[in-house]
Amino acid sequence: MRWVLTLLCVWMLTLSASAQSVLESLERELTSLTRKVQAGVVSVEGGALVAPDTAPSLRAIAPPSETARRWLEAMRLLNLPSPVSRKGSGFIIDREGWVLTSADIVRGAETCTVRFADGRRTTARVVSVDDVTNLALLKCAEPTPQSLSLGDSDRVEVGSLLLCVGTLGGYERSAVLVMVSGRERTGAIGQQQFLSNLLQVSGAVGAGGSGAPLVNARGEVVGVIVASIAPGMVFLPPDSASARRAAPPSLGTSLEMSLFGATGGALAVPINDVKSVLDDMRAGRLRRAFLGVMPADRDGGEGAEVVRVVPNSPAARAGIRLGDVIVGINNTPVRRAGDVSATLRRLKPGDTVQIDLLRGAARIRVRVQLGERGSASP
């Protein structure tokens, strides 16, 4: 019996030493990866005059306190453009001075301030803003230090562990380990901006995390944080009964993250969705097709239900109505809301598309000439 106890003690000591070795190895890898990534991450400060209707999602919030309610009501009653300063994250994509960040930080501004990891500050020009990904591309006035390489977001799976580095919680170059908890998520920012094919991550990504890169174990960027999931923010449903049933979740912008904080995780744009338009963004000639509907997945059925139609948009002029179900575009089946956005990303302004709709029991077909995002929508 004594020899059994001896063997058990030796086995437990071996396990303890092995576990300690694994933890020490993991710690070394994480600290090394964090140091490598931090050098390519920047803090971005933007500011512009914000019109009262540019942040409709703020007015859709059920305020968590009476003080917050009065503050939001005062903003609404003034109904005047107001200067708003925003601070968030970004990262360097090459050493020629190009920086990728969240569009919410710099929207409405021509220039912004970029702060590098070594403490230097420089002015950057806002070259492109893409409402489809909610990202913006900046060009710094001087060469930048270390850049981050772009990876393959198609290889990211639910359960993958990623490192997020940015101005988290207001502190620059902060790092947090997050887990991918979902793929192909959708959501709405305000009344007209619809985001799709997003990565959902769980972790303490707080105020300032908008624009922060998500990197894999090789230090490659596979996603960019663009919106928050804050459990303390309760969003009021749209007026339509159809929209209440199917509307995509409302997302918190970088401004809302700074006002209310965010600890319920975040949503990120897969980097592959960015790489396909990066050259156009550098040239400042990114053109996105605009239909003017916000689609949502149907409960228990295929197709994309129209939960919002932008007034005077191509969709509105073609007669598409709230509650219509898009089942096909150019003879390609539409099974979910993300299919609509994926199809539009492959089309150009001015293209004419054929859209098959279900309206009640009737199946109808309309032809729509697509507009250009930015000229017909915010």
N, C-alpha and C positions, 0 to 999 in steps of 0.2 A: 504493500500500500504506500510505503514511504517513497518508493521510486516513481509511482504514479504522480504523487504530489510534486516531486522534484521536476518531472517532465512538464507538468502543468505550469509550474512557476517559470521554467525556462521558456515555454511557449508564450506566456503572457508578456514576459520581458522582451521577447523577440518582436511580438506584435506592437508593443509600445514603442520600441526603437524604430520599427518600420513606419508606424504612423507618424512619428515625429519627423522622420526623414522625408516622408511625402509632403507634410505640411511645410517644412523648411524649403523644399524644392519649389512648391507652389508659391510660397512667399517671394522667393528670389525671382521667379518668372514674372509675377505680377508687378513687383517693384521695378524690374528692368523694363517691362513693357510700358509702364506708366511714365517713366523717365523719357523713354523714346518718343512717346506720343505727345507729352506735354510741350516739347519744343516746337511742334507744328501747330499747336492750338493757340488761338488769339481771343481776346476780348473785343467785342464790337459795341460801340456806342453810337446810336443814331438818334436823330431828332427831326421833327417836321411839324407843320401845322396839320392837325388831324381834323377833318370835317366830322360833324356829328353823326353822319350815317356810314362812316368807314369802319366802325366796330359794332355792328348790330348785335353780335353775340353778347356784348356787355349788357345790352338792354334786355336780353333774354334770360339773364341770371336772376334767380331768386336770392337776394342778398342774405348772407348768413347772419347779419345783425341789423339793428335799427340804424346805427351810425352809417353802415355801408349803404343801406337803402336810401338814406337822405343824401349821401354824397353822390350816388348815381343819379338820383332824381334831379339834383341841382345841375349836374352835367347836362342832362337831357333838356331841362327847361331853358338853359342859356342858349342852346341851339346855335352856338358860334364855333368857328374853328378855334382850336386851342393848341398851344405848344405842348408836345409830349416828348419826353426824353426816354429812350429805351436803351436797355443794356442787355446784351446776350453774348452768345458764343459764336465762334467760327473756326475755320481751319484753313491752312495754306495748302493749295493743291499743286503749286510749283513755285520755284524761287524767283520767277519773274514778277511776282507781286500779286498773283491772283488768289483771292480768298473767297470761300463759299460760306454763306451764312443763311439765316432765316430771313425771309422777306418781311416778316412782321417787324423786325428791328429797324429796317431802313426804308420801309415803304413811305413814299412821299418825299424822300430826301434825295438830293443830288450828290451829297458827300457825307461821309461819316468818319469816325475816328477808330483806328485799329491799334490795339496795344499788344505787343509781342511778349513772348515768354521772358525775354531778357529785360523787360521794363520799358523798352523804347516805344514811342507813340508816333504814329504817322497818319496822314489824311488819306482816305481812300475814296475813289469815285465809284458811285453805284452804276454799273454798266448794264446789268440786266436784272429784271424781276420776273419770275415765272410763277403765275398764279396756279398752274396745274400741280406743281410740286411744292409751292409755298417757299421757294428758295430764291436767293439773290446772289449774284456774282459781283465781287468788288475788285477794283484794280488799285493797288497801293501805289503811293507816290515814289516809293523807293524799293529796291530789291528786298526780298524777305529771307529769313533764315530757313531752317530745315522745313521741308514740306512733307506731307503724308501721302503715301501711295494709295490708290483706289483698288479695292478688291472686287470680289464677285459675290454680289448679294444673293444670287440664285442658290448658293451653297449654304446659306443660313437656314437653319431649321428651328422649329419650335423646340425649346429646351437648350438652344445654344447659349453659351455664356459670352457676353461682350463687355468691353470696357468703354465707359462713357467718360470723356474728359471735357471740361468746359468751365464756364463761370456759374457753377452750381450753387444755389442758395446765396448768390451774390459774391461768392469767394472765387477768385480767378484760379484757373488751372487745378480745379478740384477733380477728383476721380471717384467713380462709383462702379461697382460691378453689377451688371443688369442681366436678366435672363429674357430671352425671346419667348413671349407667352402667346403669340399669335401672328399669323401672316394674312395678307390680303384683307386688311381691315379697311373700313371706309368711315368717313366722318365729314361733318360740315363746319365751316368757319363762317359765321354770319349767315346771311340769307342767300348768297349766291355762289360762294366758293365751296366746291365739293372736292375732297381729296380721296383717292382710292389707292389700292395696292400698298397699303402701309404696313410696316412692321410694328407690332405692339410689344413693348418691353416693360418688364416689372422691375422697379427699383426706385431709389430715392433721388429722382431727377427733379430738382427744385427750380425756383425762380432763376432765370439766367441760362437755363439749360437749352433753350431754343437756339438751334444752330450748332449744337455740339455734335461732334462725330461719334459714331459707334464703331469700334475697331475690334477685329478678331485677334486670335492669339498670335498671328504673324504681324500685327501692327498695321493691317490694311483697313481702310475705311469701308464699311459695308452698309452704312446707313447714316442719316442726318436727322436729328431731332427737330420736328417742326410743330408739334402740338403737345399739350399736356392732358393728362387724365387726372383731374383733381376730385377726390371723393367728397370734398366739402362744398363743391359747386353744384347746385341743383338747377338744371335747365328746364325752362317751361316748354311744353310741347307746342307745335304749331296749331293754328286754329282748325285746320281741316281734319275731319275724322279719319280720312284716308291717310293723311300725313302722320297723325298720331299713331297709327297702326304700323307704319313702315319707315318713318323718317330715320335717317342715319343719325348717330350720336353727334351732339354738338361738342366741338373741341375748344380747349382753352388756348388763346394766343399768347405770345410772349408778354404782352401788356397785362393780360389777366393773370399770368403766372406771377408777375411781380406784385400785383395787387393782392392776390389771395393765396399765393404759394401753390405748390403741386407736389403731392407725395404719393399719388396713386399710379405712378408710372407715366409713360409717354408713348407717342407714336412717331415713327421715323419713316422717311422716304428711303426706299432701297437705292443704293448708289448706282445700280444699273440703270434706273430710270433717269438718273442725272447724266451719266456718261453719254447717253445717246443724243443729248442736246447741248453738250458742253461747248462744242465748237461754235454753235450758233449763239450761245450766251456770251462767249468771248467777243464775238464780232458785234454784239449788241443788236442782232437782227433776229432774235428768237420770235417766231410767229406761231401762235397756237390757234387751232380751229376752235370756234365757239358755237355751241348749239343753243344753250340757254335753258337747260333743264337740270334739275337735281334728281338723280335716280336713287332708288333704294331697293334692297332685296325684298322679295315678296315672302310672306309667311307661308311656307309649305307649297310654294309653286315657283316655276321658272319664269324668267322675264324680269325686267326692271321697272318698278312702278314710279311714275313721275309724281314726286311729292312737292316740287316747286317749279314754276315756270317764270323765268325772268321777263318782265314786261318789255315789249318792243324788241325782243330777241328774235333770231331766226326761227326758233321753235314756236314762239307765240304767233309770229306772222304766218307760219305754215298751218296753224290751227291745232297744234298739240295742246292738250288740256291737262289740268290737274287730275290725277287718277288714271290717266291712260297708262297702259302697260306696254313698254317697248319689248318686242319679242324678236326683232331682227333689224339689222342695218346692212344694207347692200347685199341682201340674201344670205348674210351670215347670222346664225342664231345668237340671240342674246339670252343668256341663262341667269345672269345676276347683274347687279349694278356696276360692278367693276368692269364688265365687258363693254359697257358704253364708253367709259373713260379710256379704256385700252384702245378701242377703235378710233376714237377721236384723236388720240395721240399720233396715230399713223396718217391722219388726214391733214390737209392744209386749208387755210382760209380761202373761200371762193369755191371749194369743191361742192358739188351737189350730191347729196346722199338720198337713198331711198330707205325710209323707215317704216317698218311694219308694226302696227299697234293693235292692241286689244282694247276696245272701248265697250265695256259691258260684255254682251254676247257677240258683238260685231267685230270683225277683223277688217281694219282699214289700212291703206298705204298712203303715205304722204312723201312729197319730195321737198327737201330743204336745202337751200344754199347756205353753207356755213359762213358765219362771220369770223371776225378776228378778235380773240380775247384781248381786252385792254381798250378796244375802241367802243365796244358795246356793253362792257361790264367793268366794275371796279377791279 
